[in-house]
């Protein structure tokens, strides 16, 4: 689907809106499987970052293009992220708290996902637990940027297919190793959930879709991929529902517990769920990018496009907004124990605060840092980028 006059692809922005909304709903106790929105972000990241590079002529020296790639990544990602973490650090110091140096370094050095997997990475009362995804994205850019800019397109495509195929065995090996440590199941699940380079299939899926679009193949692939994604998710859900019933001997609602929510550990669900998610998310991105009528009706509203446009800031700020909403409502307490109506009110308030802060941040801070240039299709999932100069920022 062609970009609009600002250079953005509205349906892909709308997907960002839904992904971010799902994450907020998850953290408001309203959608236990809302975390899957992060994997949709990962696929979008691979798609738009790759497309932003391969659509541009390679008319500059390779190292210059690589420096430009990383400079633009840093300009877009770091300022608002560091501002958020910096405010939390300052408040912690002013309150007399002395955060652990390694915890702080993990946030500023983008290995927060590793610290969180080791039970670290906190910043006093300032909410930072959701920022592990930014570290995963940055680690991906660090490696993939070199390959994407310096290698031939054929080599890039071959390596992406290799990453797509290798990710599931890599998760299997990682899960086997984690199981040998005899850790708590929640800790074990989190180490796979947030592990560095354990979800390259999602990024690779998006990147390969970008090449498919570049070579005019995406329209042909979109619907078959979407059907394959739906089939993969159904097969996964059916398999693990049956396992919960026949092996775990669960009863009632517990039969479907931990299929796509809860503690995703045991019977290797931590291996295969993310494979199914990569395929399903890839199908959604393909349908959105091609403007397929099966999904266009849902992704058409301009409100969704605008929220998707500010989705990076929304993701950064949403945990703080949730805390603010809880304070406004008189500390709502343990969310699962609250009624559905109370959780809906909590979500609406949290979401409103999130979008408001993100809107102000985008238009009055993030765009200024990026030079206030015209927008183009954001070239990552969580990190939409407002520039069209050179390779998109």
N, C-alpha and C positions, 0 to 999 in steps of 0.2 A: 504494500500500500504506500503511495507516495506521501512524503512529508507535507505538512501544511506550509503556509507562507512564513512561519517562524522557524521552520526546519524541524518541527517535532512531528512524531507519528502519534496521533491522538489515542488510538486503541491500545498501543503499548503503554502509554501513560495511564490509561484507564486500568490496565492490568496492575500497574504499580499501586494505584489507588486501592484496588481490592486486596492486594497482598498486604499492604500496610494496615488496612482496616481489619483484616483477619488477625494480624498480630496484636493489635490493640484489643480486639474482642477477646482473644485468648487471655491476655493479661488482666482483663476485667472480669474473668471468670465466666464468660458468656459463650465462648466457642473453644472447646478443649482441643480441637485439631487446628486452631488458627496458626500455630507455629509453621504449618506447611507453607504459609505465605513467604517465609524466608527462602525456601527452595525455589519458589517462583521467581523471587528476586535474583537468585543465583543464575537461573537460566537467562533471565533478561540481561544480566550483567554480561554473560558470555556473548549474547547476541549483539547488543548495541555497541559494546567496546570493539568487538571484531569488525562490525560493519563500519564503524567510524574510521577505521584505519584502512580497510581494503577498498573502500569507495574513493579514497584519495589517491591521486597519482603520486608515485614515489619519485618526486622530482628534486629531492634534497638528499644529501649524504645520509647514509643509514644511521650513523651515530647522532647526527643532528636530529633526525626524526625520533630516535629513541629518547634523547634528552627532552624533546618537546612532549613526547607521550607522558613521561614521568612528571614533568613540570606541570602539565595540565591536570594530571591525576592529583598531584599534591595540592594545587590551587583550589581544586573543587572539594576534595575530601577533608583536608587537614584543618582549615580555619574554623569551621563551625564545630567540628569534632573536638579540636583542642580547646576552643572556647568553652564548650560544655564541660569537658573534663577539668579544665583550669578553674572554672567557677566552683566546681565541687571540691577541688583540692584547696582552694582559698578558704572556703567555708569551713572545711575540716580543720585547717590550721587556726582559723580565728576562733573556733570553738574549743581549742586546746587539744584537739586530737592530733596525733602524729602518725599519719598513714605509713604503712610499711613501704620501704623504698622499692622493693621488687614489685609490689602491687601497683604502685604509681608508674614504674617503668614499663610494666606490661601494658598499661593503657596508652602511654605516650609512644611506646615502641612497637605497638601493634602485634603483640603476642598475648593479648588478653585472653583469647580462647584457650591457650595452653595453661595460663595461670588459673583460669576458672576450672579447668579439668583437674587441676591439682588442689582444688578447694581454696584458691587464693583469688586475688584480683578485685577485692572490695575497696571501697573508698568511703569509709565511715558510713553515714546515713544517705549519702548521695547515690541515687540509682544508676548503676553502671553495668549491671548483669547482662543487659541486652546488647552491649557493645562488642561482644565477642564476634558477632557477624562482620563488623567492620574490619577486624583483624584478619578474618578468613578471606575477605575480599582483597585486602591489601597484600596478603601473602600470594594470592592468585595473580594479582597484577605484577608483582615483583618478578615472578617467573615467566608468566605468559607474555608480558610485554616484550621481553627480549626475543622470544620465539616469534611472536606475531610481526614485529617490526623488522627483524634481521634475517629471518629464514625465508626461503621461497614459499609461495602459497602451497605448492604440492607437499612440501615437508610439513608445513603447519597443519594441513588437512590430515596427513597421515598420523601425526602426533596427537591430534584431537581424537581421531578414531581409536588410537591406542589408549588414550586416557578414558574414553567412553567405555571401552571394553574392560580395562584393568581396574576400574574403580570398585566394582563389586567384589572381585577377589581380594583387593586391598582391604576393604572393610571386613571381609571374612577373616583375613589374617590378623587384623587389628583387634577384632572381637575375640578371637581365640586367645590372643596374648593378654587382653584385658581380663578375660575370664580366668586365666591362670593366676591372676593376682588376688582373686577371691575378695573383691571389693563389694561394697554395698551396691545393689542393683541400680539404684538411681545414679550413683557416681559412675558406674560402668556405662550406663546408657549415655550419660552426658559426654563421656570421653569420645564416644563414637559420633555423637550428635554434633559436637563442636570441633572435631579433630581436624588438624591442618591437612589439606590435600586428600581428605577422605571422601570428598564430594565433588571431585573433578568431573564426574560424569554430568552433573548439572551444568557446570560452566561449559564443558565441552559440547554438550547438547546445544546450548544457545549459540556457541561459536560456529558450529557446523551449520546451524540454521542460517546464520549470516552469510556463509559461503553459498549456501543453497539459494538464498535470495540474490546474491551478487551474480550468480550464473543462471538466473531465471528458472530455477527448479522448485522454488518454495511453494508456489501455487499447487503444483502437482503432488507435493509431499504433505501439505498441511492436514488434509482430512484423514489420510491413512495414518499419519502420526498421531493425530488426536484420537482416532479409534484404538490404536495400539496402546496409547496412554490410559484410556478408559478401561481397556481390557486388562492391562497390567495392574491397575488399582483394584479392580474387581477380583482378579485372581488372588492378589495379595490378601485382600480383606476376607475372601471366602476361606482361604487356606488357614489364616490365623484365627478366624472365628471358629473353624472346625478344631484347630489345635487346642484352643482354650476350653472347648467343650469336651473333647475326647481324651486329651492328655493331661491338661491342668485340672479337668473336672470342675470347671467354673459353672455357676448357676445364674440364671436371670441376666441382668444387665452386665454382670461380671464377665459373661461370655464374650462380649465385644470390647470389654475394657482393654486398653493397651494395644488395640489393633492399629489405630492412628492417633491415639492420645495416651496420656498417662506415662508410665515408665516403659519406654520402648526398649526392652531388653528381654532376652530369653528366646529360645527356639530360633535364633538368628533373625528375628524380625529387624534387628538393628542393621542387618546387612541388606535385606531385600526391599524394605520399605522405601529407602532412599533411591533405589534403582527404579522402582515403580513411579516415584514422585518425579524423577528426572524426565522420564518418558512422558508422563501426564502434563508436566509443566511445559515441556517442549511442544506438545501438541497445542496447548493454549497460546503460547507465544507465536507459533506458526499461523494459527487461525487469526490472531489479532493483527499480525504484521501483514497478512495478505488481505485483510478486510473481509474475511469470509462471512457470508450472510448468516451462517449458523450462530455466530457470536457477535456480529456487528450491532445488533439491536441492543445488546447489553452494554457494549463499550462505547456507544455513540454519545451519551450525554456529556456536554461540555464540563459540567461540574466534576465528573470523574477525571476528565483530562487535567483540569486545574489542580485537583488534589494530588493526582499522580505526579504532576510537575514539581510539587513541593515535598514529595514523599521522603527524600533523604532527611531533610530537617524534621519532618514528622516522625520518622523512625528514631532519630537521635533524641528528640524531646518527649516522646510519648510516655516513657516511664515516669518522668518528672511530672507530666500533666496528670497521670493517674494518681500520683501522690497528692497533687494539689486538689484533685476532685475528691479524693478520700477525706482530705482535711475540710473541704467545703461542706461535705455531707456529714461531717461529724465522725470521721474515721469509721468507715463502713464495716470494718472488721474482717472476719474470715469469709471471703466471697462465696464459696460453695454452700455455706450455711444460710446465705441470704436468699430471699425469694427471687423468682425470675424478674418480677417487676422492679425490684430494687437493683438488681444487676443491670437491667436495661437502662435505668436512670443513671446509674454509675457510668455505664459505657457511653451514653449520649453526652454526659458532661465531660468525661475524659476525652472523648473524641473531639468535641468542640474546642476544648482548651488546646489539644494537640494541634489541630489544624490552624487555629488562630496564631499560636506561637510560630508554627512552621511558616505560615504566610508572611508574618512580619520578618522573620529571619531571612527568608528567601529574597524578599524584595528590598529589604533595607540593610542586609549584611552580606549574604552569600553572593548576590549578583554584583555588588560593589567590589567585593574581593576579586571576582572573576573578570572585572573590567566592564560590567554592565553591557556586554555585547548581546547580540541577538541570540535567541535560543536555537538549538538544533536538537534532534532526538537524543535524549540523555544516553550517554554511552556507558552506563552500567545500571544495575538493578536498583540498589538502594541509593545510588549516587547519581542523580540526574544532573546533567552538566549544561550550563547556559552559555554555550559559545559555538561558533561555526568556523572559526579561524583555524586553518591548518587541520590537523587531526583534532576532532572534537575534544574538548577538555574532559 
